[in-house]
């Protein structure tokens, strides 16, 4: 492939528009975009908890990549592990990846009640759920069970959002604030065990990376298409060529919460 710095705007946009978006594998971005990772190491921390769990639910597993990694690092596999996913291409991808690891993948829309009986799981995990349904999380957790997750925080990648959409109302920028999530989780009946937040540097080194990112992470610019935003994309391409990488910042928070009461004995 020609050096991306010598390629035309049209070629780069066409490439970014053609890369498959299924799953949460971000390896394509290597050399073209970077994002600092939170200090707590979600997948490794999840693996530690998987090794002690009896029945596990991974909500909105994407392509199953994070859960698969955590299972390989766990000291033992839980007797029961189930994952949900709402987007059909990801359901197929997650099933192919997780079924050989003994995980059942259940197609379930993100805004629907979880299709499980009350008190089924002693551990519920999730990485970057679109929305945390606290009432449903509490319902499927057994007494004494734990919710352990990494959430997208408030105003994440707001520099890119506002480049394309203009200044955003404060309520949108604060919609995922960890203090609000703490209140909602506690109102649903959970006790917060740990809550940590970080702001992390991102860099986009070419316009193909921007296009692919906006196609893959669809809530950043919800109505994004190349055609609709072609003038802004061209201007951003010229800016990157002249000034270097476009810098943005993601926000993440780690949350660990417990449904009060005695749990099942550790295995």
ABEGO torsion letter per residue (X at the ends): XBBAAABBAAAAAAAAAABBABEABAAAABGABBBBBBAAGAAAAAAAAAAABABBBBBGAEAGAAAAAAAAABABBBABBBBBBABAAAAAAAAAAAAAAGBBBBBBBAABBBBBBBGABABBBBBGBABBBAAAAAAABBBGBBBBBBBBBBGBGAAAAAAAAEBBBAAAAAAABAAAAAAAAAAAGBBBABBBBBBBBBBBABAAAAAAAAAABAAABAABBAAAAAAAAAAAAAAAAAAEBBBBBBBBBBBBBBBBEBBBBBX
